[in-house]
Amino acid sequence: MRPNRWLRSGVILAFLMGACAPAATPTPTPPPPPPTPTAAAPAPSPTPA
């Protein structure tokens, strides 16, 4: 019965570690900004400045 108890405790420990690890370390990448209207506009005309 001892191996079963060790196995069960190990599984629970691994599950808790896996569930807590991502929550404790939030993603450092912020959400992407909304697309600007200029990005959707076609390429600029080839007229000289």
mmCIF file as Biopython writes it, N, C-alpha, C and O atoms, coordinates in Angstrom:
data_model
#
loop_
_atom_site.group_PDB
_atom_site.id
_atom_site.type_symbol
_atom_site.label_atom_id
_atom_site.label_alt_id
_atom_site.label_comp_id
_atom_site.label_asym_id
_atom_site.label_entity_id
_atom_site.label_seq_id
_atom_site.pdbx_PDB_ins_code
_atom_site.Cartn_x
_atom_site.Cartn_y
_atom_site.Cartn_z
_atom_site.occupancy
_atom_site.B_iso_or_equiv
_atom_site.auth_seq_id
_atom_site.auth_asym_id
_atom_site.pdbx_PDB_model_num
ATOM 1   N N  . MET A ? 1  ? 0.826  -1.204 0.000   1.0 0.0 1  A 1 
ATOM 2   C CA . MET A ? 1  ? 0.000  0.000  0.000   1.0 0.0 1  A 1 
ATOM 3   C C  . MET A ? 1  ? 0.869  1.267  0.000   1.0 0.0 1  A 1 
ATOM 4   O O  . MET A ? 1  ? 0.419  2.349  -0.378  1.0 0.0 1  A 1 
ATOM 5   N N  . ARG A ? 2  ? 2.125  1.102  0.434   1.0 0.0 2  A 1 
ATOM 6   C CA . ARG A ? 2  ? 2.991  2.276  0.499   1.0 0.0 2  A 1 
ATOM 7   C C  . ARG A ? 2  ? 3.294  2.826  -0.903  1.0 0.0 2  A 1 
ATOM 8   O O  . ARG A ? 2  ? 3.226  4.039  -1.100  1.0 0.0 2  A 1 
ATOM 9   N N  . PRO A ? 3  ? 3.626  1.969  -1.885  1.0 0.0 3  A 1 
ATOM 10  C CA . PRO A ? 3  ? 3.895  2.494  -3.241  1.0 0.0 3  A 1 
ATOM 11  C C  . PRO A ? 3  ? 2.702  3.259  -3.797  1.0 0.0 3  A 1 
ATOM 12  O O  . PRO A ? 3  ? 2.864  4.295  -4.442  1.0 0.0 3  A 1 
ATOM 13  N N  . ASN A ? 4  ? 1.493  2.738  -3.541  1.0 0.0 4  A 1 
ATOM 14  C CA . ASN A ? 4  ? 0.305  3.407  -4.054  1.0 0.0 4  A 1 
ATOM 15  C C  . ASN A ? 4  ? 0.170  4.792  -3.436  1.0 0.0 4  A 1 
ATOM 16  O O  . ASN A ? 4  ? -0.190 5.755  -4.113  1.0 0.0 4  A 1 
ATOM 17  N N  . ARG A ? 5  ? 0.461  4.878  -2.147  1.0 0.0 5  A 1 
ATOM 18  C CA . ARG A ? 5  ? 0.346  6.171  -1.467  1.0 0.0 5  A 1 
ATOM 19  C C  . ARG A ? 5  ? 1.383  7.152  -2.019  1.0 0.0 5  A 1 
ATOM 20  O O  . ARG A ? 5  ? 1.085  8.327  -2.231  1.0 0.0 5  A 1 
ATOM 21  N N  . TRP A ? 6  ? 2.604  6.655  -2.249  1.0 0.0 6  A 1 
ATOM 22  C CA . TRP A ? 6  ? 3.643  7.525  -2.803  1.0 0.0 6  A 1 
ATOM 23  C C  . TRP A ? 6  ? 3.252  7.988  -4.206  1.0 0.0 6  A 1 
ATOM 24  O O  . TRP A ? 6  ? 3.436  9.151  -4.566  1.0 0.0 6  A 1 
ATOM 25  N N  . LEU A ? 7  ? 2.709  7.052  -4.990  1.0 0.0 7  A 1 
ATOM 26  C CA . LEU A ? 7  ? 2.327  7.398  -6.353  1.0 0.0 7  A 1 
ATOM 27  C C  . LEU A ? 7  ? 1.220  8.445  -6.342  1.0 0.0 7  A 1 
ATOM 28  O O  . LEU A ? 7  ? 1.259  9.415  -7.099  1.0 0.0 7  A 1 
ATOM 29  N N  . ARG A ? 8  ? 0.240  8.240  -5.481  1.0 0.0 8  A 1 
ATOM 30  C CA . ARG A ? 8  ? -0.882 9.181  -5.429  1.0 0.0 8  A 1 
ATOM 31  C C  . ARG A ? 8  ? -0.403 10.564 -5.000  1.0 0.0 8  A 1 
ATOM 32  O O  . ARG A ? 8  ? -0.797 11.572 -5.587  1.0 0.0 8  A 1 
ATOM 33  N N  . SER A ? 9  ? 0.450  10.611 -3.971  1.0 0.0 9  A 1 
ATOM 34  C CA . SER A ? 9  ? 0.944  11.913 -3.496  1.0 0.0 9  A 1 
ATOM 35  C C  . SER A ? 9  ? 1.769  12.591 -4.596  1.0 0.0 9  A 1 
ATOM 36  O O  . SER A ? 9  ? 1.699  13.808 -4.770  1.0 0.0 9  A 1 
ATOM 37  N N  . GLY A ? 10 ? 2.549  11.800 -5.334  1.0 0.0 10 A 1 
ATOM 38  C CA . GLY A ? 10 ? 3.357  12.366 -6.410  1.0 0.0 10 A 1 
ATOM 39  C C  . GLY A ? 10 ? 2.486  12.942 -7.512  1.0 0.0 10 A 1 
ATOM 40  O O  . GLY A ? 10 ? 2.781  14.013 -8.043  1.0 0.0 10 A 1 
ATOM 41  N N  . VAL A ? 11 ? 1.423  12.245 -7.856  1.0 0.0 11 A 1 
ATOM 42  C CA . VAL A ? 11 ? 0.521  12.725 -8.911  1.0 0.0 11 A 1 
ATOM 43  C C  . VAL A ? 11 ? -0.154 14.015 -8.471  1.0 0.0 11 A 1 
ATOM 44  O O  . VAL A ? 11 ? -0.260 14.967 -9.245  1.0 0.0 11 A 1 
ATOM 45  N N  . ILE A ? 12 ? -0.610 14.040 -7.220  1.0 0.0 12 A 1 
ATOM 46  C CA . ILE A ? 12 ? -1.280 15.243 -6.711  1.0 0.0 12 A 1 
ATOM 47  C C  . ILE A ? 12 ? -0.293 16.408 -6.668  1.0 0.0 12 A 1 
ATOM 48  O O  . ILE A ? 12 ? -0.633 17.539 -7.015  1.0 0.0 12 A 1 
ATOM 49  N N  . LEU A ? 13 ? 0.935  16.112 -6.237  1.0 0.0 13 A 1 
ATOM 50  C CA . LEU A ? 13 ? 1.942  17.171 -6.158  1.0 0.0 13 A 1 
ATOM 51  C C  . LEU A ? 13 ? 2.241  17.715 -7.553  1.0 0.0 13 A 1 
ATOM 52  O O  . LEU A ? 13 ? 2.321  18.928 -7.749  1.0 0.0 13 A 1 
ATOM 53  N N  . ALA A ? 14 ? 2.404  16.815 -8.515  1.0 0.0 14 A 1 
ATOM 54  C CA . ALA A ? 14 ? 2.697  17.247 -9.881  1.0 0.0 14 A 1 
ATOM 55  C C  . ALA A ? 14 ? 1.530  18.055 -10.446 1.0 0.0 14 A 1 
ATOM 56  O O  . ALA A ? 14 ? 1.740  19.056 -11.131 1.0 0.0 14 A 1 
ATOM 57  N N  . PHE A ? 15 ? 0.316  17.627 -10.162 1.0 0.0 15 A 1 
ATOM 58  C CA . PHE A ? 15 ? -0.863 18.345 -10.658 1.0 0.0 15 A 1 
ATOM 59  C C  . PHE A ? 15 ? -0.920 19.751 -10.064 1.0 0.0 15 A 1 
ATOM 60  O O  . PHE A ? 15 ? -1.189 20.723 -10.769 1.0 0.0 15 A 1 
ATOM 61  N N  . LEU A ? 16 ? -0.664 19.846 -8.756  1.0 0.0 16 A 1 
ATOM 62  C CA . LEU A ? 16 ? -0.704 21.163 -8.100  1.0 0.0 16 A 1 
ATOM 63  C C  . LEU A ? 16 ? 0.404  22.059 -8.643  1.0 0.0 16 A 1 
ATOM 64  O O  . LEU A ? 16 ? 0.178  23.243 -8.895  1.0 0.0 16 A 1 
ATOM 65  N N  . MET A ? 17 ? 1.595  21.503 -8.823  1.0 0.0 17 A 1 
ATOM 66  C CA . MET A ? 17 ? 2.710  22.305 -9.329  1.0 0.0 17 A 1 
ATOM 67  C C  . MET A ? 17 ? 2.393  22.796 -10.743 1.0 0.0 17 A 1 
ATOM 68  O O  . MET A ? 17 ? 2.657  23.952 -11.073 1.0 0.0 17 A 1 
ATOM 69  N N  . GLY A ? 18 ? 1.832  21.925 -11.573 1.0 0.0 18 A 1 
ATOM 70  C CA . GLY A ? 18 ? 1.510  22.313 -12.943 1.0 0.0 18 A 1 
ATOM 71  C C  . GLY A ? 18 ? 0.389  23.337 -12.998 1.0 0.0 18 A 1 
ATOM 72  O O  . GLY A ? 18 ? 0.375  24.197 -13.879 1.0 0.0 18 A 1 
ATOM 73  N N  . ALA A ? 19 ? -0.557 23.254 -12.060 1.0 0.0 19 A 1 
ATOM 74  C CA . ALA A ? 19 ? -1.684 24.186 -12.067 1.0 0.0 19 A 1 
ATOM 75  C C  . ALA A ? 19 ? -1.281 25.535 -11.484 1.0 0.0 19 A 1 
ATOM 76  O O  . ALA A ? 19 ? -1.847 26.565 -11.851 1.0 0.0 19 A 1 
ATOM 77  N N  . CYS A ? 20 ? -0.301 25.534 -10.573 1.0 0.0 20 A 1 
ATOM 78  C CA . CYS A ? 20 ? 0.105  26.790 -9.922  1.0 0.0 20 A 1 
ATOM 79  C C  . CYS A ? 20 ? 1.202  27.503 -10.708 1.0 0.0 20 A 1 
ATOM 80  O O  . CYS A ? 20 ? 1.296  28.729 -10.653 1.0 0.0 20 A 1 
ATOM 81  N N  . ALA A ? 21 ? 2.027  26.765 -11.433 1.0 0.0 21 A 1 
ATOM 82  C CA . ALA A ? 21 ? 3.146  27.389 -12.143 1.0 0.0 21 A 1 
ATOM 83  C C  . ALA A ? 21 ? 2.658  28.444 -13.153 1.0 0.0 21 A 1 
ATOM 84  O O  . ALA A ? 21 ? 3.128  29.580 -13.086 1.0 0.0 21 A 1 
ATOM 85  N N  . PRO A ? 22 ? 1.757  28.135 -14.069 1.0 0.0 22 A 1 
ATOM 86  C CA . PRO A ? 22 ? 1.310  29.136 -15.048 1.0 0.0 22 A 1 
ATOM 87  C C  . PRO A ? 22 ? 0.578  30.298 -14.392 1.0 0.0 22 A 1 
ATOM 88  O O  . PRO A ? 22 ? 0.684  31.430 -14.864 1.0 0.0 22 A 1 
ATOM 89  N N  . ALA A ? 23 ? -0.165 30.045 -13.312 1.0 0.0 23 A 1 
ATOM 90  C CA . ALA A ? 23 ? -0.923 31.116 -12.661 1.0 0.0 23 A 1 
ATOM 91  C C  . ALA A ? 23 ? 0.016  32.082 -11.947 1.0 0.0 23 A 1 
ATOM 92  O O  . ALA A ? 23 ? -0.249 33.284 -11.901 1.0 0.0 23 A 1 
ATOM 93  N N  . ALA A ? 24 ? 1.112  31.567 -11.390 1.0 0.0 24 A 1 
ATOM 94  C CA . ALA A ? 24 ? 2.036  32.429 -10.645 1.0 0.0 24 A 1 
ATOM 95  C C  . ALA A ? 24 ? 2.860  33.286 -11.603 1.0 0.0 24 A 1 
ATOM 96  O O  . ALA A ? 24 ? 3.287  34.381 -11.238 1.0 0.0 24 A 1 
ATOM 97  N N  . THR A ? 25 ? 3.088  32.800 -12.827 1.0 0.0 25 A 1 
ATOM 98  C CA . THR A ? 25 ? 3.897  33.556 -13.786 1.0 0.0 25 A 1 
ATOM 99  C C  . THR A ? 25 ? 3.021  33.992 -14.960 1.0 0.0 25 A 1 
ATOM 100 O O  . THR A ? 25 ? 2.879  33.242 -15.926 1.0 0.0 25 A 1 
ATOM 101 N N  . PRO A ? 26 ? 2.433  35.186 -14.897 1.0 0.0 26 A 1 
ATOM 102 C CA . PRO A ? 26 ? 1.580  35.654 -15.997 1.0 0.0 26 A 1 
ATOM 103 C C  . PRO A ? 26 ? 2.402  35.911 -17.251 1.0 0.0 26 A 1 
ATOM 104 O O  . PRO A ? 26 ? 3.612  36.127 -17.169 1.0 0.0 26 A 1 
ATOM 105 N N  . THR A ? 27 ? 1.766  35.889 -18.388 1.0 0.0 27 A 1 
ATOM 106 C CA . THR A ? 27 ? 2.478  36.092 -19.654 1.0 0.0 27 A 1 
ATOM 107 C C  . THR A ? 27 ? 2.962  37.539 -19.728 1.0 0.0 27 A 1 
ATOM 108 O O  . THR A ? 27 ? 2.161  38.457 -19.551 1.0 0.0 27 A 1 
ATOM 109 N N  . PRO A ? 28 ? 4.249  37.766 -19.984 1.0 0.0 28 A 1 
ATOM 110 C CA . PRO A ? 28 ? 4.773  39.137 -20.043 1.0 0.0 28 A 1 
ATOM 111 C C  . PRO A ? 28 ? 4.362  39.874 -21.312 1.0 0.0 28 A 1 
ATOM 112 O O  . PRO A ? 28 ? 4.474  41.098 -21.376 1.0 0.0 28 A 1 
ATOM 113 N N  . THR A ? 29 ? 3.886  39.146 -22.325 1.0 0.0 29 A 1 
ATOM 114 C CA . THR A ? 29 ? 3.518  39.796 -23.586 1.0 0.0 29 A 1 
ATOM 115 C C  . THR A ? 29 ? 2.144  40.449 -23.454 1.0 0.0 29 A 1 
ATOM 116 O O  . THR A ? 29 ? 1.167  39.753 -23.176 1.0 0.0 29 A 1 
ATOM 117 N N  . PRO A ? 30 ? 2.041  41.766 -23.645 1.0 0.0 30 A 1 
ATOM 118 C CA . PRO A ? 30 ? 0.746  42.446 -23.540 1.0 0.0 30 A 1 
ATOM 119 C C  . PRO A ? 30 ? -0.117 42.135 -24.754 1.0 0.0 30 A 1 
ATOM 120 O O  . PRO A ? 30 ? 0.401  41.670 -25.769 1.0 0.0 30 A 1 
ATOM 121 N N  . PRO A ? 31 ? -1.422 42.380 -24.672 1.0 0.0 31 A 1 
ATOM 122 C CA . PRO A ? 31 ? -2.311 42.103 -25.817 1.0 0.0 31 A 1 
ATOM 123 C C  . PRO A ? 31 ? -1.953 43.014 -26.990 1.0 0.0 31 A 1 
ATOM 124 O O  . PRO A ? 31 ? -1.526 44.148 -26.771 1.0 0.0 31 A 1 
ATOM 125 N N  . PRO A ? 32 ? -2.115 42.551 -28.221 1.0 0.0 32 A 1 
ATOM 126 C CA . PRO A ? 32 ? -1.757 43.371 -29.391 1.0 0.0 32 A 1 
ATOM 127 C C  . PRO A ? 32 ? -2.677 44.580 -29.500 1.0 0.0 32 A 1 
ATOM 128 O O  . PRO A ? 32 ? -3.868 44.461 -29.213 1.0 0.0 32 A 1 
ATOM 129 N N  . PRO A ? 33 ? -2.167 45.739 -29.906 1.0 0.0 33 A 1 
ATOM 130 C CA . PRO A ? 33 ? -2.996 46.942 -30.023 1.0 0.0 33 A 1 
ATOM 131 C C  . PRO A ? 33 ? -3.974 46.806 -31.180 1.0 0.0 33 A 1 
ATOM 132 O O  . PRO A ? 33 ? -3.752 45.989 -32.073 1.0 0.0 33 A 1 
ATOM 133 N N  . PRO A ? 34 ? -5.049 47.584 -31.187 1.0 0.0 34 A 1 
ATOM 134 C CA . PRO A ? 34 ? -6.031 47.494 -32.284 1.0 0.0 34 A 1 
ATOM 135 C C  . PRO A ? 34 ? -5.394 47.945 -33.595 1.0 0.0 34 A 1 
ATOM 136 O O  . PRO A ? 34 ? -4.521 48.814 -33.587 1.0 0.0 34 A 1 
ATOM 137 N N  . PRO A ? 35 ? -5.809 47.378 -34.706 1.0 0.0 35 A 1 
ATOM 138 C CA . PRO A ? 35 ? -5.214 47.753 -36.001 1.0 0.0 35 A 1 
ATOM 139 C C  . PRO A ? 35 ? -5.525 49.198 -36.356 1.0 0.0 35 A 1 
ATOM 140 O O  . PRO A ? 35 ? -6.661 49.647 -36.205 1.0 0.0 35 A 1 
ATOM 141 N N  . THR A ? 36 ? -4.525 49.923 -36.824 1.0 0.0 36 A 1 
ATOM 142 C CA . THR A ? 36 ? -4.732 51.335 -37.183 1.0 0.0 36 A 1 
ATOM 143 C C  . THR A ? 36 ? -5.342 51.416 -38.582 1.0 0.0 36 A 1 
ATOM 144 O O  . THR A ? 36 ? -5.107 50.530 -39.403 1.0 0.0 36 A 1 
ATOM 145 N N  . PRO A ? 37 ? -6.112 52.452 -38.863 1.0 0.0 37 A 1 
ATOM 146 C CA . PRO A ? 37 ? -6.736 52.577 -40.198 1.0 0.0 37 A 1 
ATOM 147 C C  . PRO A ? 37 ? -5.686 52.712 -41.300 1.0 0.0 37 A 1 
ATOM 148 O O  . PRO A ? 37 ? -5.932 52.314 -42.439 1.0 0.0 37 A 1 
ATOM 149 N N  . THR A ? 38 ? -4.523 53.269 -40.973 1.0 0.0 38 A 1 
ATOM 150 C CA . THR A ? 38 ? -3.487 53.455 -41.993 1.0 0.0 38 A 1 
ATOM 151 C C  . THR A ? 38 ? -2.930 52.103 -42.430 1.0 0.0 38 A 1 
ATOM 152 O O  . THR A ? 38 ? -2.515 51.947 -43.578 1.0 0.0 38 A 1 
ATOM 153 N N  . ALA A ? 39 ? -2.918 51.123 -41.520 1.0 0.0 39 A 1 
ATOM 154 C CA . ALA A ? 39 ? -2.377 49.811 -41.860 1.0 0.0 39 A 1 
ATOM 155 C C  . ALA A ? 39 ? -3.267 49.139 -42.903 1.0 0.0 39 A 1 
ATOM 156 O O  . ALA A ? 39 ? -2.778 48.401 -43.758 1.0 0.0 39 A 1 
ATOM 157 N N  . ALA A ? 40 ? -4.577 49.396 -42.831 1.0 0.0 40 A 1 
ATOM 158 C CA . ALA A ? 40 ? -5.504 48.764 -43.764 1.0 0.0 40 A 1 
ATOM 159 C C  . ALA A ? 40 ? -5.521 49.508 -45.101 1.0 0.0 40 A 1 
ATOM 160 O O  . ALA A ? 40 ? -5.967 48.954 -46.106 1.0 0.0 40 A 1 
ATOM 161 N N  . ALA A ? 41 ? -5.042 50.754 -45.127 1.0 0.0 41 A 1 
ATOM 162 C CA . ALA A ? 41 ? -5.054 51.539 -46.366 1.0 0.0 41 A 1 
ATOM 163 C C  . ALA A ? 41 ? -4.087 50.925 -47.381 1.0 0.0 41 A 1 
ATOM 164 O O  . ALA A ? 41 ? -3.109 50.290 -46.986 1.0 0.0 41 A 1 
ATOM 165 N N  . PRO A ? 42 ? -4.342 51.101 -48.674 1.0 0.0 42 A 1 
ATOM 166 C CA . PRO A ? 42 ? -3.456 50.541 -49.710 1.0 0.0 42 A 1 
ATOM 167 C C  . PRO A ? 42 ? -2.103 51.248 -49.705 1.0 0.0 42 A 1 
ATOM 168 O O  . PRO A ? 42 ? -1.910 52.225 -48.981 1.0 0.0 42 A 1 
ATOM 169 N N  . ALA A ? 43 ? -1.174 50.752 -50.511 1.0 0.0 43 A 1 
ATOM 170 C CA . ALA A ? 43 ? 0.171  51.338 -50.565 1.0 0.0 43 A 1 
ATOM 171 C C  . ALA A ? 43 ? 0.079  52.793 -51.024 1.0 0.0 43 A 1 
ATOM 172 O O  . ALA A ? 43 ? -0.803 53.130 -51.814 1.0 0.0 43 A 1 
ATOM 173 N N  . PRO A ? 44 ? 0.975  53.662 -50.545 1.0 0.0 44 A 1 
ATOM 174 C CA . PRO A ? 44 ? 0.938  55.086 -50.938 1.0 0.0 44 A 1 
ATOM 175 C C  . PRO A ? 44 ? 1.207  55.251 -52.431 1.0 0.0 44 A 1 
ATOM 176 O O  . PRO A ? 44 ? 1.899  54.439 -53.044 1.0 0.0 44 A 1 
ATOM 177 N N  . SER A ? 45 ? 0.655  56.303 -52.996 1.0 0.0 45 A 1 
ATOM 178 C CA . SER A ? 45 ? 0.839  56.535 -54.437 1.0 0.0 45 A 1 
ATOM 179 C C  . SER A ? 45 ? 2.298  56.904 -54.722 1.0 0.0 45 A 1 
ATOM 180 O O  . SER A ? 45 ? 2.958  57.494 -53.867 1.0 0.0 45 A 1 
ATOM 181 N N  . PRO A ? 46 ? 2.805  56.569 -55.898 1.0 0.0 46 A 1 
ATOM 182 C CA . PRO A ? 46 ? 4.217  56.838 -56.230 1.0 0.0 46 A 1 
ATOM 183 C C  . PRO A ? 46 ? 4.491  58.286 -56.604 1.0 0.0 46 A 1 
ATOM 184 O O  . PRO A ? 46 ? 5.507  58.572 -57.237 1.0 0.0 46 A 1 
ATOM 185 N N  . THR A ? 47 ? 3.604  59.210 -56.226 1.0 0.0 47 A 1 
ATOM 186 C CA . THR A ? 47 ? 3.813  60.633 -56.576 1.0 0.0 47 A 1 
ATOM 187 C C  . THR A ? 47 ? 5.011  61.176 -55.802 1.0 0.0 47 A 1 
ATOM 188 O O  . THR A ? 47 ? 5.167  60.866 -54.621 1.0 0.0 47 A 1 
ATOM 189 N N  . PRO A ? 48 ? 5.857  61.977 -56.439 1.0 0.0 48 A 1 
ATOM 190 C CA . PRO A ? 48 ? 7.032  62.539 -55.747 1.0 0.0 48 A 1 
ATOM 191 C C  . PRO A ? 48 ? 6.621  63.505 -54.646 1.0 0.0 48 A 1 
ATOM 192 O O  . PRO A ? 48 ? 5.596  64.176 -54.768 1.0 0.0 48 A 1 
ATOM 193 N N  . ALA A ? 49 ? 7.398  63.586 -53.581 1.0 0.0 49 A 1 
ATOM 194 C CA . ALA A ? 49 ? 7.049  64.458 -52.464 1.0 0.0 49 A 1 
ATOM 195 C C  . ALA A ? 49 ? 7.334  65.917 -52.824 1.0 0.0 49 A 1 
ATOM 196 O O  . ALA A ? 49 ? 7.104  66.811 -52.009 1.0 0.0 49 A 1 
#
